[in-house]
Amino acid sequence: MSWLFGYRGAQPPQDFSHLVPPPASGGAGDSGDGSSPRTPLTASQMEAYRFDSRALERAANAAKELERSPHARDALELSKLQEATRQAEVQTEMKKYEAGIEQLKGEQKRIEAEERRKTMQEETRQHQMRAQYQDQLARKRYDDQLSQQQRMNEENLRRQEESVAKQEAMRKATIEHEMDLRHKNEMRKLDAELRAKAKIDRENQDLNLEQIRLKASENRVTVLESIKTAGSVLGSGVSALLQDWDKILAAAGGLSLVAFGVYSAKGSTGVAARYIEARLGKPALVRETSRFSILDSVRHPVQAVKKLATKQTDALSGVVLAPKLEERLRDIAIATKNTKHNRGMYRNILMHGPPGTGKTMFAKKLAEHSGMDYAILTGGDVAPLGRDGVTAIHKVFDWASTSRRGLLLFIDEADAFLRKRSSEHISEDLRATLNAFLYRTGEQSNKFMLVLASNTPEQFDWAVNDRLDEMVEFQLPGREERERLVRLYFEKFVLQPAAEGKRRLKVAQFDYGALCSKLAEITEGMSGRELAKLGVAWQAAAYASEDGVLTEQMVMDRCMDAVRQHKQKVRWQSEQERQESKSIYAGESETHNVTEKQRDVPAIEAAPTLASA
């Protein structure tokens, strides 16, 4: 309906601000009421404000035509609908505008929250940087205190050393002065004695000369008579012997027979002694062995009968180890047993790991399982032998070669004498003993099997490593192995004696399985030997109680004591290793300083030569 009133739709509002003159700055032309004077409008401006009456005429004509038209009511309704639609569109636009405003407000809140979060992060970062800076300052302050304390300690130590040096110098000066005085007194005394003796000799010179002459004449007469007598006796005997050839032959034959008898008896005695020692005796280096000699069987007949009645057992019976290690050791035991039955060449084995993990026990079980004899040596027994170490090693291997069943030669703590020959801590005698050991183990043997055990195998000489056929690492027991060991030793030292009823030992009522699991958790890091000692401690605790009953609390108390002792041992070991590393570092620095001094000595000695030149 807009065309009825002379316009074609909504026209944008016109800006008439250019028609309004700027306000006057005040002056003579201002009116009294404060209003500013207005400028007269131009013709073009008046044209803009002129009213067009033709539009009204057209609207009036259109209204008349509309009234006469039969669709007037529909046109009115259509215009109403258009107006309502326009109003709805305006409302929609207002809603969109309000929604946009709300969205802008939400966006503004989100931006404010983001800014607040960034501010908090920045504050947190600043706090962290401040805390780190404070920590660095504290560390630096602590380091400064430590360095200052160290300087003070060094200064005190230097002063003490200077004081000790001064006292030592004074003591040396005092001793030297006393010795000088004593020397002067002795020289004076000796001078006086010599002068007195010289005076006496001068006074008794005639008597002394006369005594000397008499002694010389008597001695000369005695010597001449002795020579005459011996010459006459020997001459008569030699002349009689030379005149009778039968006596000469008899004397020569008798001397020859005596010499032959002496040397043959000496040699045969030595051979017989070595044979008897190799067959019947036991070398001094062997600490323990399953072989028994005639002398041992006479001294201990019961033990000899038990050894003869001993049957072959499982190599891992009574030994609790990790499953993979048990499988590997079982393969070694089976291979050793088959090697013994088939008379093959034995393999040399190295067992290394922490102490108390079952190396010695498995070596004994392996010998019993394979039907061999065993002999246990200790590496620490070789070094004190000195020069006799070579002979002792040869005796051991000679003795081992005489075993009919085969001998498992187990050397515990082998690193005590099998260490590197290039080391400075090994003596010449120990180096010769090691060479003898390497000579006797240079080839595979079907007489003896060599098993070495060591906690530090890295100290072995390279030639010793070359003689090893297999290396087995024994580790500390895990949680499952500790529980098995706890159950084993609890049954061995507590339950079995209590079940026999022959000893003063009883067990209170408590959950045995849960307690063993709890003890396995507590005893982490302990070896099998320490757990065995724990079982003995439980037995001793029951014996020490009033009624001989072992309670759960007593078991836990002994276990906690053992754990504390284990931790203390670990601390001692770590401190010892740290001190050893410090001593090694100090020795290296001292060696470096000595080397530098030796390098500087030629230059210092050459300086006077250059100066004189």
C-alpha positions as CSV (number, residue, x, y, z in Angstrom):
1,M,0.0,0.0,0.0
2,S,2.9,2.3,0.0
3,W,2.3,3.4,-3.6
4,L,-1.0,4.9,-2.5
5,F,0.8,7.6,-0.5
6,G,3.3,8.5,-3.1
7,Y,6.4,6.5,-2.1
8,R,7.8,3.0,-3.1
9,G,8.8,1.5,0.1
10,A,10.7,2.5,3.2
11,Q,13.2,5.2,2.3
12,P,16.4,5.6,4.5
13,P,16.2,8.6,6.8
14,Q,17.9,11.6,5.3
15,D,20.6,13.3,7.2
16,F,19.8,17.0,7.5
17,S,22.6,17.9,9.9
18,H,24.4,19.8,7.1
19,L,21.5,22.1,7.0
20,V,22.0,23.1,10.7
21,P,24.6,25.8,11.1
22,P,27.3,25.4,13.7
23,P,26.7,27.1,17.0
24,A,28.3,30.5,17.5
25,S,31.2,30.8,19.8
26,G,29.6,33.7,21.6
27,G,29.9,37.3,20.9
28,A,28.0,40.4,19.9
29,G,25.3,38.5,17.8
30,D,24.1,36.3,20.6
31,S,20.5,36.6,21.8
32,G,19.6,37.2,25.3
33,D,17.9,33.8,25.8
34,G,21.1,31.9,25.0
35,S,20.0,30.7,21.5
36,S,22.3,31.2,18.6
37,P,21.2,33.1,15.4
38,R,20.1,31.0,12.5
39,T,21.3,31.3,8.9
40,P,18.6,31.9,6.2
41,L,17.9,28.8,4.0
42,T,18.8,28.8,0.3
43,A,16.5,27.9,-2.7
44,S,17.7,24.4,-3.0
45,Q,17.3,23.8,0.7
46,M,13.7,25.1,0.5
47,E,13.0,22.8,-2.4
48,A,13.9,19.9,-0.1
49,Y,11.3,20.9,2.4
50,R,8.5,21.6,-0.2
51,F,5.4,19.2,0.2
52,D,4.3,17.2,-2.9
53,S,0.5,17.3,-2.9
54,R,0.2,15.1,-6.0
55,A,0.9,12.1,-3.9
56,L,-2.1,12.8,-1.7
57,E,-4.2,13.2,-4.8
58,R,-3.1,9.9,-6.2
59,A,-3.8,8.3,-2.8
60,A,-7.3,9.8,-2.7
61,N,-8.0,8.5,-6.2
62,A,-6.7,5.2,-5.4
63,A,-8.9,5.1,-2.2
64,K,-12.0,5.9,-4.3
65,E,-11.1,3.2,-6.9
66,L,-10.6,0.8,-4.0
67,E,-13.9,1.6,-2.5
68,R,-15.6,0.9,-5.8
69,S,-13.7,-2.3,-6.3
70,P,-15.3,-5.6,-5.2
71,H,-11.9,-6.7,-3.7
72,A,-11.6,-3.8,-1.4
73,R,-12.1,-5.9,1.7
74,D,-9.6,-8.5,0.5
75,A,-7.0,-5.8,-0.2
76,L,-7.5,-4.4,3.3
77,E,-7.2,-7.8,4.8
78,L,-4.1,-8.3,2.7
79,S,-2.6,-5.1,3.8
80,K,-3.3,-6.1,7.5
81,L,-1.7,-9.4,6.9
82,Q,1.3,-7.7,5.3
83,E,1.5,-5.3,8.2
84,A,1.3,-8.2,10.7
85,T,3.9,-10.1,8.7
86,R,6.1,-7.0,8.8
87,Q,5.6,-6.6,12.5
88,A,6.5,-10.3,13.0
89,E,9.6,-9.8,10.9
90,V,10.5,-6.8,13.0
91,Q,9.9,-8.9,16.2
92,T,12.1,-11.6,14.7
93,E,14.8,-9.1,13.9
94,M,14.5,-7.8,17.5
95,K,14.8,-11.3,18.9
96,K,17.9,-12.0,16.7
97,Y,19.3,-8.7,17.9
98,E,18.7,-9.6,21.5
99,A,20.1,-13.1,20.9
100,G,23.2,-11.5,19.4
101,I,23.5,-9.2,22.4
102,E,23.2,-12.3,24.7
103,Q,25.8,-14.2,22.6
104,L,28.1,-11.2,22.8
105,K,27.7,-11.1,26.6
106,G,28.5,-14.9,26.8
107,E,31.5,-14.4,24.6
108,Q,32.6,-11.5,26.8
109,K,32.2,-13.7,29.9
110,R,34.2,-16.5,28.2
111,I,36.9,-14.0,27.3
112,E,36.9,-12.7,30.8
113,A,37.2,-16.3,32.2
114,E,40.0,-17.1,29.7
115,E,41.8,-13.9,30.8
116,R,41.3,-14.9,34.4
117,R,42.6,-18.4,33.8
118,K,45.6,-17.0,31.9
119,T,46.2,-14.6,34.8
120,M,46.0,-17.5,37.3
121,Q,48.4,-19.6,35.2
122,E,50.8,-16.6,35.0
123,E,50.5,-16.2,38.7
124,T,51.2,-19.9,39.3
125,R,54.2,-19.8,36.9
126,Q,55.5,-16.7,38.8
127,H,55.0,-18.5,42.1
128,Q,56.8,-21.6,40.7
129,M,59.6,-19.4,39.4
130,R,59.8,-17.6,42.7
131,A,59.9,-21.0,44.6
132,Q,62.6,-22.3,42.3
133,Y,64.5,-19.1,42.7
134,Q,64.1,-19.4,46.5
135,D,65.2,-23.1,46.3
136,Q,68.2,-22.2,44.2
137,L,69.1,-19.5,46.7
138,A,68.7,-22.0,49.5
139,R,70.8,-24.6,47.7
140,K,73.5,-22.0,46.9
141,R,73.4,-20.8,50.5
142,Y,73.8,-24.4,51.7
143,D,76.6,-25.0,49.2
144,D,78.3,-21.8,50.4
145,Q,77.9,-23.0,54.0
146,L,79.3,-26.4,53.1
147,S,82.3,-24.8,51.2
148,Q,82.9,-22.5,54.1
149,Q,82.7,-25.4,56.6
150,Q,85.1,-27.3,54.3
151,R,87.5,-24.4,54.2
152,M,87.3,-24.1,58.0
153,N,87.9,-27.8,58.3
154,E,90.8,-27.6,55.9
155,E,92.2,-24.6,57.8
156,N,91.8,-26.4,61.1
157,L,93.4,-29.5,59.6
158,R,96.3,-27.4,58.2
159,R,96.8,-25.8,61.6
160,Q,96.7,-29.1,63.3
161,E,99.2,-30.5,60.8
162,E,101.4,-27.5,61.3
163,S,101.2,-27.9,65.1
164,V,102.0,-31.6,64.8
165,A,104.8,-30.8,62.4
166,K,106.2,-28.3,64.9
167,Q,105.9,-30.7,67.8
168,E,107.5,-33.4,65.6
169,A,110.4,-31.1,64.7
170,M,110.9,-30.1,68.3
171,R,110.8,-33.8,69.3
172,K,113.4,-34.6,66.6
173,A,115.5,-31.7,67.6
174,T,115.4,-32.8,71.3
175,I,116.2,-36.4,70.3
176,E,119.1,-35.3,68.1
177,H,120.4,-33.1,70.9
178,E,120.2,-35.9,73.4
179,M,121.9,-38.3,70.9
180,D,124.6,-35.7,70.2
181,L,125.3,-35.3,74.0
182,R,125.3,-39.1,74.5
183,H,127.7,-39.5,71.5
184,K,130.0,-36.9,72.9
185,N,129.9,-38.5,76.4
186,E,130.6,-42.0,74.8
187,M,133.5,-40.6,72.8
188,R,135.0,-39.0,75.9
189,K,134.6,-42.2,77.8
190,L,136.1,-44.2,75.0
191,D,139.0,-41.8,74.7
192,A,139.7,-42.0,78.4
193,E,139.5,-45.8,78.3
194,L,141.9,-46.0,75.3
195,R,144.3,-43.6,76.9
196,A,144.3,-45.7,80.1
197,K,144.7,-48.9,78.2
198,A,147.5,-47.4,76.1
199,K,149.3,-46.3,79.3
200,I,149.0,-49.7,80.8
201,D,150.2,-51.4,77.6
202,R,153.2,-49.1,77.6
203,E,154.0,-49.9,81.2
204,N,153.6,-53.7,80.6
205,Q,155.1,-53.9,77.1
206,D,158.0,-56.2,78.2
207,L,155.8,-58.7,80.0
208,N,153.4,-58.9,77.0
209,L,156.2,-59.5,74.5
210,E,157.6,-62.3,76.7
211,Q,154.2,-64.0,77.0
212,I,153.7,-63.8,73.2
213,R,157.0,-65.4,72.6
214,L,156.3,-68.3,75.0
215,K,152.9,-68.9,73.5
216,A,154.2,-68.9,69.9
217,S,157.0,-71.3,70.7
218,E,154.7,-73.7,72.5
219,N,152.2,-73.6,69.6
220,R,154.9,-74.2,67.0
221,V,156.1,-77.3,68.9
222,T,152.6,-78.6,69.3
223,V,151.7,-78.2,65.6
224,L,155.0,-79.8,64.4
225,E,154.4,-82.8,66.6
226,S,150.8,-83.2,65.4
227,I,151.9,-83.0,61.8
228,K,154.5,-85.6,62.4
229,T,152.1,-88.0,64.1
230,A,149.3,-87.6,61.5
231,G,151.8,-88.1,58.6
232,S,153.2,-91.2,60.1
233,V,149.8,-92.7,60.7
234,L,148.4,-91.8,57.3
235,G,151.5,-92.8,55.5
236,S,151.6,-96.3,57.1
237,G,147.9,-96.8,56.4
238,V,148.1,-95.7,52.7
239,S,151.2,-97.8,52.2
240,A,149.5,-100.8,53.6
241,L,146.3,-100.2,51.5
242,L,148.3,-99.7,48.3
243,Q,150.3,-102.8,48.9
244,D,147.1,-105.0,49.2
245,W,144.7,-104.8,46.1
246,D,142.0,-106.8,47.7
247,K,141.5,-104.2,50.4
248,I,141.3,-101.5,47.7
249,L,138.6,-103.3,45.8
250,A,136.7,-104.1,49.0
251,A,136.8,-100.5,50.1
252,A,135.6,-99.1,46.7
253,G,132.8,-101.7,46.5
254,G,131.6,-100.9,50.0
255,L,131.5,-97.2,49.4
256,S,129.6,-97.7,46.2
257,L,127.0,-100.0,47.8
258,V,126.6,-97.5,50.7
259,A,126.0,-94.6,48.3
260,F,123.6,-96.6,46.1
261,G,121.6,-97.7,49.1
262,V,121.3,-94.2,50.5
263,Y,120.2,-92.6,47.2
264,S,117.8,-95.5,46.3
265,A,116.2,-95.5,49.8
266,K,115.7,-91.7,49.6
267,G,114.1,-91.8,46.1
268,S,111.9,-94.8,46.8
269,T,110.7,-93.3,50.1
270,G,109.8,-90.1,48.3
271,V,107.9,-92.0,45.6
272,A,106.1,-94.1,48.1
273,A,105.2,-91.1,50.2
274,R,103.8,-89.3,47.2
275,Y,101.8,-92.3,46.1
276,I,100.4,-92.9,49.5
277,E,99.5,-89.2,49.9
278,A,97.8,-89.2,46.5
279,R,95.9,-92.4,47.1
280,L,95.1,-92.4,50.8
281,G,95.8,-88.9,52.1
282,K,93.9,-85.6,51.7
283,P,95.7,-82.4,50.5
284,A,95.9,-79.6,53.0
285,L,93.9,-77.2,50.7
286,V,90.8,-79.5,50.7
287,R,88.4,-78.3,53.4
288,E,85.7,-80.8,52.9
289,T,85.3,-83.9,50.7
290,S,83.1,-86.9,50.2
291,R,86.1,-89.1,49.5
292,F,87.4,-91.0,52.5
293,S,90.8,-92.5,53.0
294,I,91.8,-95.6,55.1
295,L,92.9,-93.3,57.9
296,D,89.6,-91.5,57.9
297,S,87.6,-94.7,57.8
298,V,89.5,-95.9,60.8
299,R,89.0,-92.6,62.7
300,H,85.3,-92.2,61.8
301,P,83.8,-95.6,60.8
302,V,80.2,-94.4,61.2
303,Q,80.6,-91.6,58.7
304,A,82.4,-93.9,56.3
305,V,79.4,-96.3,56.4
306,K,77.0,-93.4,55.9
307,K,78.9,-92.3,52.8
308,L,78.9,-95.8,51.4
309,A,75.1,-96.1,52.0
310,T,74.4,-92.7,50.5
311,K,72.2,-93.0,47.4
312,Q,71.9,-90.6,44.5
313,T,69.3,-87.9,45.1
314,D,67.7,-85.1,43.2
315,A,70.2,-82.3,42.4
316,L,67.7,-79.6,43.5
317,S,66.2,-81.3,46.6
318,G,66.2,-78.8,49.4
319,V,67.4,-76.0,47.1
320,V,64.8,-73.2,46.4
321,L,65.6,-71.1,43.3
322,A,63.8,-69.2,40.6
323,P,62.0,-71.5,38.0
324,K,64.2,-70.5,35.1
325,L,67.4,-71.0,37.2
326,E,66.1,-74.4,38.4
327,E,65.4,-75.5,34.9
328,R,68.9,-74.5,33.8
329,L,70.6,-76.2,36.8
330,R,68.6,-79.3,36.2
331,D,69.8,-79.5,32.6
332,I,73.4,-79.1,34.0
333,A,72.8,-81.9,36.5
334,I,71.4,-84.3,33.9
335,A,74.3,-83.5,31.5
336,T,76.9,-84.1,34.2
337,K,75.3,-87.4,35.2
338,N,75.2,-88.6,31.6
339,T,78.8,-87.5,31.1
340,K,79.9,-89.5,34.1
341,H,78.1,-92.6,32.9
342,N,79.4,-92.3,29.4
343,R,83.0,-91.4,30.5
344,G,83.0,-88.2,28.6
345,M,84.8,-84.9,29.2
346,Y,83.5,-82.8,32.0
347,R,82.6,-79.1,31.6
348,N,83.8,-76.4,33.9
349,I,81.2,-74.1,35.4
350,L,81.2,-70.7,37.0
351,M,78.5,-69.8,39.6
352,H,78.4,-66.2,40.5
353,G,76.1,-64.0,42.5
354,P,75.5,-62.6,46.0
355,P,76.5,-64.7,49.0
356,G,74.0,-67.1,50.5
357,T,72.1,-67.8,47.3
358,G,72.8,-71.6,47.2
359,K,76.0,-72.0,45.2
360,T,77.8,-74.3,47.5
361,M,74.7,-76.3,48.3
362,F,74.0,-76.9,44.6
363,A,77.6,-78.0,44.0
364,K,77.2,-80.7,46.7
365,K,73.8,-81.8,45.4
366,L,75.2,-81.9,41.9
367,A,78.1,-84.2,42.9
368,E,75.7,-86.6,44.8
369,H,73.2,-86.6,42.0
370,S,75.8,-87.5,39.3
371,G,77.5,-90.1,41.5
372,M,80.7,-88.2,41.7
373,D,82.9,-87.3,44.7
374,Y,83.2,-83.7,45.7
375,A,86.0,-81.6,47.3
376,I,85.6,-78.0,48.5
377,L,88.5,-75.6,48.4
378,T,88.6,-72.0,49.5
379,G,90.5,-69.4,47.5
380,G,91.7,-67.6,50.6
381,D,93.7,-70.6,51.7
382,V,96.1,-70.4,48.7
383,A,97.6,-67.0,49.3
384,P,99.1,-67.7,52.8
385,L,101.0,-70.8,51.4
386,G,103.5,-68.5,49.6
387,R,106.1,-70.5,47.8
388,D,104.4,-73.8,48.7
389,G,101.2,-72.8,46.8
390,V,102.5,-74.3,43.5
391,T,103.2,-77.7,45.2
392,A,99.8,-77.6,47.0
393,I,97.9,-77.0,43.7
394,H,99.7,-79.9,42.0
395,K,98.9,-82.1,45.0
396,V,95.2,-81.2,44.7
397,F,95.0,-82.1,41.0
398,D,97.1,-85.2,41.4
399,W,94.7,-86.3,44.2
400,A,91.7,-85.4,42.1
401,S,93.0,-87.5,39.2
402,T,93.1,-90.7,41.3
403,S,89.3,-90.7,41.9
404,R,87.5,-93.6,40.3
405,R,84.1,-92.1,40.5
406,G,85.2,-88.7,39.2
407,L,85.7,-85.6,41.4
408,L,83.8,-82.4,41.4
409,L,86.4,-79.8,42.5
410,F,84.5,-76.8,44.0
411,I,86.5,-73.7,44.7
412,D,84.6,-71.2,46.8
413,E,85.7,-67.5,46.7
414,A,87.8,-68.3,43.7
415,D,88.5,-64.6,43.0
416,A,90.9,-64.6,46.0
417,F,93.7,-66.2,43.9
418,L,92.4,-66.4,40.4
419,R,92.5,-62.6,39.9
420,K,94.3,-60.8,37.0
421,R,98.0,-61.4,36.8
422,S,98.6,-57.8,35.7
423,S,97.2,-56.5,39.0
424,E,99.6,-54.8,41.4
425,H,98.0,-56.4,44.4
426,I,99.1,-60.0,43.4
427,S,102.4,-61.3,44.7
428,E,105.0,-63.3,42.7
429,D,104.2,-66.5,44.7
430,L,100.4,-66.1,44.0
431,R,101.1,-65.4,40.3
432,A,103.2,-68.7,40.2
433,T,100.3,-70.5,41.9
434,L,97.9,-69.1,39.3
435,N,100.2,-70.3,36.5
436,A,100.3,-73.8,38.0
437,F,96.4,-73.8,38.2
438,L,96.2,-72.7,34.5
439,Y,98.6,-75.4,33.5
440,R,96.6,-78.2,35.2
441,T,93.3,-76.9,33.8
442,G,94.5,-76.2,30.2
443,E,92.6,-79.2,28.7
444,Q,89.3,-80.9,29.3
445,S,89.4,-83.7,31.8
446,N,87.4,-86.9,32.3
447,K,88.7,-87.3,35.9
448,F,87.5,-84.1,37.5
449,M,85.0,-81.3,37.0
450,L,85.9,-77.8,38.0
451,V,83.2,-75.6,39.6
452,L,84.1,-72.0,40.6
453,A,82.0,-69.7,42.8
454,S,82.6,-66.0,43.2
455,N,80.8,-62.8,44.2
456,T,83.1,-60.7,41.9
457,P,83.8,-62.7,38.7
458,E,85.0,-59.5,36.9
459,Q,88.4,-59.9,38.8
460,F,89.2,-63.2,37.1
461,D,92.2,-63.4,34.9
462,W,91.3,-63.7,31.2
463,A,92.9,-67.1,31.0
464,V,90.6,-68.4,33.8
465,N,87.6,-67.1,31.9
466,D,88.8,-69.0,28.8
467,R,88.7,-72.3,30.8
468,L,85.0,-71.8,31.7
469,D,82.4,-73.6,29.6
470,E,79.2,-72.2,31.3
471,M,78.4,-69.4,33.6
472,V,75.3,-69.4,35.9
473,E,74.1,-66.4,37.8
474,F,72.5,-66.9,41.2
475,Q,70.3,-64.0,42.2
476,L,68.6,-63.1,45.4
477,P,65.3,-65.0,45.9
478,G,62.1,-63.3,44.7
479,R,58.8,-63.0,46.5
480,E,57.6,-66.6,45.7
481,E,61.0,-68.1,46.4
482,R,61.2,-66.3,49.8
483,E,57.8,-67.7,50.7
484,R,58.9,-71.2,49.8
485,L,62.1,-70.7,51.9
486,V,60.2,-69.4,54.8
487,R,57.9,-72.3,54.7
488,L,60.8,-74.7,54.4
489,Y,62.8,-73.4,57.3
490,F,59.8,-72.9,59.5
491,E,58.9,-76.5,59.0
492,K,62.5,-77.7,59.5
493,F,63.4,-75.7,62.6
494,V,60.0,-75.2,64.2
495,L,57.3,-77.6,63.1
496,Q,59.3,-80.8,62.9
497,P,61.0,-80.4,66.4
498,A,57.5,-79.5,67.8
499,A,55.9,-82.5,66.2
500,E,58.6,-84.9,67.5
501,G,57.9,-83.8,71.1
502,K,61.4,-84.6,72.2
503,R,62.4,-80.9,72.6
504,R,61.1,-78.0,74.7
505,L,59.3,-76.5,71.7
506,K,55.6,-75.8,71.0
507,V,53.8,-73.7,68.5
508,A,50.8,-71.5,69.3
509,Q,47.6,-71.4,67.2
510,F,47.9,-68.9,64.3
511,D,47.4,-68.8,60.6
512,Y,50.6,-70.4,59.4
513,G,50.0,-69.7,55.6
514,A,49.1,-66.0,56.0
515,L,52.1,-65.5,58.3
516,C,54.5,-67.0,55.8
517,S,53.1,-64.8,53.0
518,K,53.5,-61.7,55.2
519,L,57.1,-62.7,56.1
520,A,57.9,-63.1,52.4
521,E,56.8,-59.5,51.8
522,I,58.8,-58.1,54.7
523,T,62.0,-60.0,54.0
524,E,62.7,-58.4,50.5
525,G,66.4,-58.4,49.6
526,M,67.4,-61.1,52.1
527,S,69.3,-64.2,50.9
528,G,68.6,-67.9,51.5
529,R,71.3,-68.1,54.2
530,E,69.7,-65.1,56.1
531,L,66.3,-66.8,55.9
532,A,67.8,-70.0,57.3
533,K,69.3,-68.0,60.2
534,L,65.9,-66.5,60.7
535,G,64.5,-70.0,61.2
536,V,67.2,-70.8,63.8
537,A,66.3,-67.5,65.5
538,W,62.6,-68.6,65.8
539,Q,63.8,-71.9,67.4
540,A,66.0,-70.0,69.8
541,A,63.2,-67.6,70.7
542,A,61.0,-70.6,71.6
543,Y,63.8,-72.1,73.7
544,A,64.3,-68.8,75.5
545,S,60.6,-68.3,76.4
546,E,59.2,-69.4,79.8
547,D,56.8,-72.1,78.5
548,G,58.7,-72.9,75.3
549,V,55.7,-71.8,73.1
550,L,56.5,-69.9,69.9
551,T,53.8,-67.2,69.2
552,E,53.0,-65.2,66.1
553,Q,54.3,-62.0,67.8
554,M,57.6,-63.7,68.6
555,V,58.0,-64.7,65.0
556,M,57.3,-61.2,63.8
557,D,59.7,-59.6,66.3
558,R,62.6,-61.9,65.2
559,C,61.8,-61.2,61.6
560,M,61.8,-57.4,62.1
561,D,65.2,-57.7,64.0
562,A,66.6,-59.7,61.0
563,V,65.3,-57.1,58.6
564,R,66.9,-54.2,60.6
565,Q,70.2,-56.1,60.7
566,H,70.1,-56.8,57.0
567,K,69.6,-53.0,56.3
568,Q,72.5,-52.2,58.6
569,K,74.7,-54.7,56.7
570,V,73.7,-53.1,53.4
571,R,74.5,-49.6,54.7
572,W,77.9,-50.9,55.9
573,Q,78.6,-52.4,52.5
574,S,77.6,-49.2,50.7
575,E,79.9,-47.1,53.0
576,Q,82.7,-49.6,52.5
577,E,82.3,-49.5,48.7
578,R,82.2,-45.7,48.8
579,Q,85.4,-45.6,50.9
580,E,87.1,-48.0,48.5
581,S,86.1,-45.9,45.5
582,K,87.5,-42.8,47.3
583,S,90.7,-44.6,48.1
584,I,91.0,-45.8,44.5
585,Y,90.4,-42.2,43.3
586,A,93.0,-40.8,45.8
587,G,95.5,-43.4,44.7
588,E,95.0,-42.5,41.1
589,S,95.4,-38.8,41.8
590,E,98.5,-39.4,43.9
591,T,99.9,-41.5,41.1
592,H,99.1,-38.7,38.7
593,N,100.8,-36.1,40.9
594,V,103.9,-38.3,41.3
595,T,104.0,-38.7,37.5
596,E,103.7,-34.9,37.0
597,K,106.5,-34.4,39.6
598,Q,108.7,-36.9,37.8
599,R,108.0,-35.0,34.5
600,D,108.9,-31.8,36.2
601,V,112.2,-33.1,37.7
602,P,114.2,-33.2,34.5
603,A,113.2,-29.6,33.7
604,I,114.2,-28.4,37.2
605,E,117.5,-30.3,37.0
606,A,118.2,-29.0,33.5
607,A,117.7,-25.4,34.7
608,P,121.2,-25.0,36.4
609,T,122.8,-26.5,33.4
610,L,121.2,-24.0,31.1
611,A,122.1,-21.2,33.5
612,S,125.7,-22.3,33.8
613,A,125.9,-22.6,30.0
